Amino acid sequence: MSDIVDRARAAVSERAELPGMSLMEHLEELRRRIIRAGLAIIIGFFVAYGFHAQIYNFMQQPITTALAAHHMPTQLVYHNPIDPFNMYLKISLMVGCIFASPFVLFQLWMFISPGLYANEKKYVVPFMVATVGLFLAGAYFGYRWVYPGSLDFLLGYSKEFKPLIEINEYTSLFLTVILGLGVTFELPIVVLFLSLFGIVSPRFLWKNIRYAILIIFIIAAIITPTPDVLTMCVFATPMLTLYLISIGVSFMVHPTRRKARAEKRNAK
């Protein structure tokens, strides 16, 4: 643990001492990037709000299908007249953030790019495509399999009761599952940044793979709609694959490997 902390401190110090920019200039650059990202999110929010009804119909489809399959009323309810308006604002903000994410990621990349070698700066497009693609893959995985399966199991388990599903509670559950899986699929990107600054190494990730497998199966057991082991393995497999991919990503971008490649190029 102390080794990771020391690496993190060294990474921060190295970032603050990049040539050509003082600490105040770094902070000013960070402020500009945050303001631009915030403006992009605001624009994304207004664009998403223009389609709030269509977005909610898309979100409502899994519960409507599950309720109809169990011969239950498909209309959701609300307790306060302001609840639908607040719900539309909430989902518009979430979808607006997704719309703005490529630009926000570009701002993030531009902030960290001074710490990269010249030949590594060309990876901005693959970085953004991978980040957005992994998030959408995780969200689709949740929307297509995890969430419908969970709803079907839960409704089938409580057939003797009449459901009165409140729109805000349903929206919160939907966003928790879908966004949670989307963020989970970003594991290779998180490892990329940690490895880029030398905080973790491929050796560290491989050495602790047994603990990673344990954590992955615990998460899979929580989100799996049925208690059988086969279904749990189906959910755990994508996450384990992402962890193995993360080890390869760490190997490619770790400072020791980057310096070795740079020295090899200079020797030619």
Secondary structure, DSSP 8 states (H G I E B T S, - for coil): -HHHHHHHHHHHHHHHT-TT--HHHHHHHHHHHHHHHHHHHHHHHHHHHTTHHHHHHHHHHHHHHHHHHTT-----B-SSTTHHHHHHHHHHHHHHHHHHHHHHHHHHHHHHGGGS-GGGGGGHHHHHHHHHHHHHHHHHHIIIIIHHHHHHHHHHHTTTS----BHHHHHHHHHHHHHHHHHHTTHHHHHHHHHHTTSS-HHHHHHTHHHHHHHHHHHHHHH-SS--HHHHHHHHHHHHHHHHHHHHHHHHHSHHHHHHHHHHHHH-
